[in-house]
Amino acid sequence: MAMNAKSNSSHFRGEKETFRWEIIPGFKPLLATILADPGEIVKRSHLSSVTRHSLGGKTYYRKIYFHNATLAGSLKYFFKSPASRIEWQLAPQLQESGIRVVPHLAHGELWNWRGLQESILITEGPVGFEPLKLAAPSPVVQTALGRFLGHLHENAVFHSDLHTSNLLYSSRENEFCLVDLDNMRILPALSDQQRIDNLATLNRRWPLSANFFEAYGVNFQEFAGRIAERAEEKHRESIPKKLKILFADRALFAKKRFGNFKWHVRLHPWNEHLESILNDPDAFLATRARMLKNGTRSTVGCAHGLVLKRFNFKKPSTVVFDLFRSSRARRGFRTARHLELLKIATPRPIAYADVGRFGFVVRGYFVMEEVAGAAYPWQRTGDRKARIYLLAELVAKVHNEGFSHRDLKETNILFDAQDVPHLIDLDALHFVREISNKSAAVQLARLARGFARRGKISNPERLRFLKDYCRVRKINDWRWWWNEIGKNLTPDRQS
């Protein structure tokens, strides 16, 4: 089908306003029908809506952008192009370069004196194509993908959101097709780093094989390692952003009210024991839980594989500070979720809730999974050398990922039934993006002091721990760390 290089300009009058349209020749008779058809909702938010429409044996997609949904959102389009127009103009340029894209049929914009109110883009769903995420990563598919992306990059096309939903694959034709073009740019040329960044985004969700790199036209050994490393970096970089919209994934989290409490809760797993805790957490701690801690700052109890931590009223200054930061329960949940996404062992977060008075948070609750078969490191028997390595690996990963733990001590680490160490009690764990060597050494000294007090680690074992820690963190000079930790081993030194 011809693209919009020779599209017609037209106007379509809705109930109150007039859209300005650009339409592919021959599609105009269908435009009014698709606009009037409610269709099947594919995706909807306050900013956009995507619907699917089946007419005459063909499938069409209508994407509407609500530019007036945000304050002054319409005004900025006096100075920049909306995503729908960028995609409409980019489609014929890509097709002229031999890059297959979904057929773009019509583009409309609704303007008034306040700016761009809405824009609509209508495309046709290509027959026999499905998202790449539904295709098995067979050698045939890998080769076709390498050939397609190689051609894309040879034409200096950079896709900043290259993932498996934006690549459509036809097993019958063994060909690929692009959809959602608004995150693409045509550059004068692509550098190796831009190619690696582009492929790393895809590699995170759909691992690329030697067949892909051969068809793409680069050396597998040279590029694969760099792409895998960059993919891991991009994953770590994306997690803080994901945590800002922690509950946007409605399939995983939801806000639910139980009794007098409004909880932010993980939907799976769900059972009657969890529901009873959420209905009355104080009664659970008072009557049904096995108490693990009963202090002035917090109370912790567990039963049926679940642990509830209640953050008690601490002091007035803390309540005031919580007006300008997340509550202790929310911070604990976010930190545990951050570690979970990084695959750092910690009790899995299940739910949290805050209790407020006159706008102040005076109490909080945090529900997590219990560490099965939990035992402190010194309570385990068996291969001490392996256990020391696992401890060193856990602490090294925490520091590598940019966390600082101001209360890193032996009682905040538990081994589960499979001998995997878990980090618990995350109140003093803070994400700082990059921890200094000085801070890391002070925290290691605090951990060493705790084990030394219990007489559970010898000097050679402490050295083995440090060497393992440096090996995981890829640090060559372990002697500097040994000396620095020694300076901080005095009991009165604060970390």
N, C-alpha and C positions, 0 to 999 in steps of 0.2 A: 504494500500500500504506500502511496506517495505520502511524504511527510509534509510539514507545514510551510515549506519554502514558498509555496504559491497559495497560501490559505486565504480565505475570504474574510473580510471584516464584516461584522454584523452586529445588530443589537437585539437583545431578547428582553422583553418587558415582563418583570415579575409582578407581584401584587402591588408594590409601592415604588420600586426602584428599577433602573435600567442597567443591565449588564452590557459591557462592551465585549464582543466576542471575536475571536479569530478561529475559523473553522476550516477543516480539510474539505476540499470539494467532494460533494456526494454525501457528506455526513449531516448536513443541515436538516434534512427531514426527520432525522432521529433525535436531534438535540432536545426538542420540547418533550418528547416521550421519556427520555432518560431523566430529564430534570424533574418531571412530574412523578416518576416512579420512586417510591420510598426505598426500594432495594433491600438488600441484606447487609446489615452492619458488619463490617470487617474490623474496624477500629474507630473509636470515638473518644475525644477528650474535649476540654473547653477551648482548645486551640485549633483542632482540626477534626474532620470526619471522613472516613473512607467507607464507601458502600459498593456492593457488587450487584450488577444488573444483568439478567439473562434475557436477550431479545433476539428473535430470529435465528436461534441456534448459535449465537455468539455471546461472549461474556465481555461486559464493559465495567470499568471502574471509575467512580466519580469521587474525586478528592476535593473537599471544601476546606479552605483555610479561613478561620474567623479572626481577621486582623483587628477587629474592634473589641476583642475579648479582654485585652489588657489596657491599662492606663496609657494613653498617648500612643498605643500600638499602631493606630492607623496613620499617624502623622509621619512616622519615619519613612514611609514609602513614597513621600515626596522626594526623598534623597537617595533611595536605594530600590533595587528590584525585589519583588517578592519571590519566594522559592518557586511558585508555580510558573512564573514568567521565565525564570532562569532555566527551569527544566524544559519548558516549551521551546525556547530558543536554542538550547543545547542539543536537543534531540536530532534535528536535521544535520547539524555539524558532525555529530558522531556517525550518523548513517552515511554521510558522504565519505567518511574515512573507512568505511567497511565494517563498522562496529554495530552489531545488531542491538536494537532497543525495542521496547514495546511500542506499538503504533500509537502516536499521540494524535488525537482526533479534534479536540477543541479546548480552547482556553478562554476564560471569561473573567472580567474584573468589574467590581462594583465600587464606584467612586462617588464621593460627595465633597462638600467643602471641608469636612473634617479629615479627609484622606481616604485611603483604601479600606473599605469596610470588609469585603470578602473577595476571594478569588477561587475559581473552580478550574480544575484540570480533569479532562476526560480522556482515558486511554482504553485501548482494547487489550484484553488478555490473550496472549498468543496461544493457539491451540497446541496441546500436547506438551506444554512446558510446566514445570513445577519448581518450587524453591530448591536450591542446592541442598539445604539441610535435610530434605527428604530422600536424597540420592545416596546410595552406598558409595564409599570412597574407593571404588574399584580402579584398577590401572587404566581402564578405558576412560572413565570419568576424569581421573587425574590428568591424563594426557590431553583431553579436550579442554580442560580448564587451563592448563599450562599454555596451550596454543592460543586460547582466547585472551588471557591476561597478558601474554607476551605481546600480542597485537595491540592491545589497549595501551600498554606502556610504551611501545614503539611509537605510538602516535601522541606521546606525552600527555596522556590523560591520567589525572590523579583523582582517585576516589577516596575521600576522607572517611567514608563509612562503608567500606567494602566488607560486607558480611554475607552470610548464607541466605538471608532473606532478599537481598538485592541482586542476587544472581539466579536466574531461572535456567533450568536445564531440560533439554528434550532428549530422552533416551532413544527415541525413534530417529531423530536427525543427528544425534551426538553433537549438538551445538548448544551454545550458551546465548543468553539474551539479558540485557540490563533493564532494571526497573528502578524507579526512584532516583532520578538523576540530579537532584538539587544539591547533592554534596560532592559534585564532580567539577573539576576545573581542567581546562586545556592549557598547558604550560608550554613555554618555548622548548623545554627539554626536561627529562626526569633524571635526577642524580641517583646514584646507587642507594643512598640513604633514604630517599623518597620511595624508591621501589621496595626497600626493606620494610619501611614503616607501613606501606600499603599492604604488603603480603603478610606482615606480622598481625595486622588486624584480622585477616581471614584465618590465619594459622591457629589463632586462639580457639576458634570454634570448629574448624575443619582442617585437621593436620595435613600438611602437604607432603607428598612422597617424592621419591626419586623420579618417578614417571612424570610428575608435574614439572620438576626442574629441568628435565631433559627436553620436554616440549617447550618450556618457557625459554630455554636457550642459555642457561647458566650452569656452572659447575655445582653439582649437588653438595659436595663436601664444603665448598667455599661459602655458599649462601645459606644452607639449611641451618647451621649452627648460629649464624648471626640473626636469622629470622626468628628462631626459637628463643634466643636470648632477648631480642627486642619484644617479642610477644609477651614474655614474662614481665618485662619492665612495664609494658602498656597495661597489663592486668593489674599490677600493683598501683600504678598511677591512677587507674580508674576507680579503685575501691573507695577512697575518700569521697569522690563525687557520688558514687552509688549510695553511700551511707547518708548523704543529705536527703535522698529520696527513699529512705529505708523501707517505707511501707507502700511504695508505689506499685510493687509487685502484688497485685490483689490475689493471685493464685497462691501466694506463700504467706502473706501477712494480712491482717484485717483489724479494724477497731471494733471491739465488741463490749457490750455492757453486761456485767454479771453482778447482781445485787446492787450495791451502791457504788460499784467501781467501774470505771471505764478503762478497759485493758487494750493494749496493743499486743496482739497475740499471733503466734505462728499457728497456722491452721493444721499442720500435720507434724507429729502425730497428735491425735485427739482421743481422750478417754474420759471416763467418769471421774477418775481421781483428779485429773487436771481441772475439770469443771468444778469439782467441790472446792478446790483451792481458790479458784478465781471467784467463786460465790462469796466466800468468807475466809480470807487469808489469815485473819487474826485468830479465828476459831481453830484453824488448822494448826497454827503454832502452839496454841494453848492446850489442845486436847489430843491431837492425832499424830503430831510430828515427833520424831526422835531428834532431840535438841543437839545441835552441833556447836552452837555459840549463843550465848545470851548476855550480850554486853549493853552498855548504855548507847553506843553508836549504832549497833546493828544486832539483829536477832536472826539466827539461821536454824532451820529445821528441815528434816527430809522424811519422806515416806513414799513407797510405791515407785521408786526410781526417779522421783522429782525432789528438787531442793528449792525451798523458798527463803529468800533473804529479805528481811524487812529493814529498811533504813529508818531508824528512829529520829525523832526531833533532836537535833544536835545542839545548836545554839542560835540565837537570833541573827548573828552575822551571816551564818551559812544560808539561812532562809532568804536574807536580802540578796546575797550573791547569786542565788539560784534564779533571781529575776533576770539576770543578765547572761545566764549560761544554762545548759541542760541540767535537769535534776540528777541526783546521784543514781536513781534507778534507770533513767534513760541513758546516762553515760555508761553505766555498767552493761546495759543491753547492747548499745552501739559498739562498745569495745569488744565484747564477746563475739558479736556478729562480724566485726572486722577481722578478728583472729580466725574465725571459722572460714571466711572467704579466702584467707591466706593459707588455709590448711595447717594452722598452728593449733595443736591440741589444747582444748579448753572445754569445760562443760557447755553443751549446746544451749544457747538462749531460747527460751520458750515464750515468755511474756513479761511485760512490765506495766505498772500503773502508778500514778501519783495521787496523793490526797491533798487537796488544797483548802486553805482557809483565807478568805478575803484576798484572793489572788496570790497567796504565798503557798509554796509547796512545803508541807510540814511533815509528810511521811511518804515513803515510797516502797514499792514491792517489786521484786525481781525473781521470776521463776526460771529455773534452768534444769537440765537433766543431771542426774546424779552420775558420778564417775563410778562405773561398775567395778566392784572388787577393789575399791580405793584403799591405798596404803601409802604411808610416807616412805620416802626413798630408803631410810635406814631400817624400815621394817621388812624389806625384801631380802630374801636369801638367793643364792645362786651366783651367776656370772657378774661380779662387781665391775669388771672391766667394760662389759657391754652396757651396763647400767650407767656408768660414768659417761660413756660416749653419748648415750641418749639424753642425759641431762645437759651435757655441753651443747649438743645439737639443738635442743629446745631453746636454751638461753641465747645461742648464737642467732637462731632464726628470728627471735623476738627483736634482737638488736639490729640485725640486717634489715628488717622491715621497718625500722625507724621508730621503735617503741622505747620509751624510757620507763623503767620500773623503780620507783623510789622506795619500794618495800620488798625487794627481791630477797626472800629468805626461804629457808628449807621447808617451813610449814606451809608455804604457798605453792608447793609442787606435790602432786599426787600421782602415783602409778596406778594404772587400771589393771584389770585381770590379765590383759595381754602384754603387760609390762611396758605400756606406752605412757610416758610422763605427760601430765596435764598441768597447765598453769591455772591456778584458781585465785580467788579473791583479787579482782582486777581493779579495785578502787584506786590504787596508786600507779596504775599503768596508763601512760599517756602517749599518744601518737605525736611525735615531734618531727617526723619525716627523716631526720638524720641525727643519730646520737653521736656525740663526741667521744673520742677515745678515753678522755679523762672521766666522763660520766659513766661510761661502760665499765671502766676499771674499778671505780668506787662501788658500783653495784655488784660486781663479781666479788669484791672484798667482803661486802656485807653477807653474801651467800656463803663464802668460805668461813666467815666468823661463826655463822649459825651452825654449820656442820662441825666446826672445831669445838664449839661449846658442848656439843653432844658426844664428842669423841668418836665420830662416825666416819672420819676421813683422814687418811694419813698424808704426810707431806708428799710422797711419791704419787699418791692418787690425785692430790690437788694439782700437781704438775701435769699429770696425764689429762685431767679435766681441761686445763688451760691450753694444752697443745691441741686437743680435740676441738675446743672452742675456736682457736685461731685457724685450724684447718678448715672448719665449716665456713668461717668468715673470710677465708682466703687472705689471712694475715701472715706474713713471713716472719716478722720479728717478735716472737713470743717472749723473748727475754725482757723487752721493754715492759710488756704487760706484767711479767712476773715481778719485776722491781716495783712497778706502780701499784700493783695489788698489795705488795708487802708494806708499802708506805701507809696503806689504808686499813691494815689489819688490826690496829689498836682499837680496843673496845669503845673508847670514848669518841672515835671518829664518826661523824654523822654522814649518812649517804642521802 
